Amino acid sequence: MRRNSRRVPLLSGCWTNARFFWHTTNKTPWIAALIVGVVITTFCAIAYRLESNSLEKRELTCLALNVYYEARGEPLAGKYAVAEVTMNRVASPRHPGTVCEVVYEKRWDRLRKRHVGAFSWTEFDLIPHPEGAQWHRAREVAEAVYFGRQPPRLSGALHYHATYIRPSWARGQQPVARIGGHVFYE
């Protein structure tokens, strides 16, 4: 004799238990936990956004300072080139990963027996506060290069020097461009 048995889905019992549990328990702690979770998530999202804006502003300021002090008297193309080299260094695995770290990077110089800045202006104790039209232009250039609004002209260029000096590191290297008063190298 065969029994007439109905198959019961495996999750049917679990679903029934869950429904019973939901209808018979006090939901106040669940609602409170949900509200607290939403508040914490909102607070964290706002804090993250404010912090990322602060970091972005700091990075833009470092880039603008570098453009200002390195290429203040250069034509506009020279300003863009200095900003682009700085950003190329940020992208390079041989240099630090942020704009401020690249700008203020120091390396040991065996001849001078001291740490030397990658950009000469970072070694001065007193530098004049940036101001005027040149500072405004440096900020515009920094923003255009930082946000990629200016197409790159010196892809891969990581070094440059003024035309009136002949550094030892440049011997034997092939320049990729000469813009204004600077010579650029890969």
Disulfide bonds with the S-S distance in Angstrom:
Cys62-Cys100 2.03
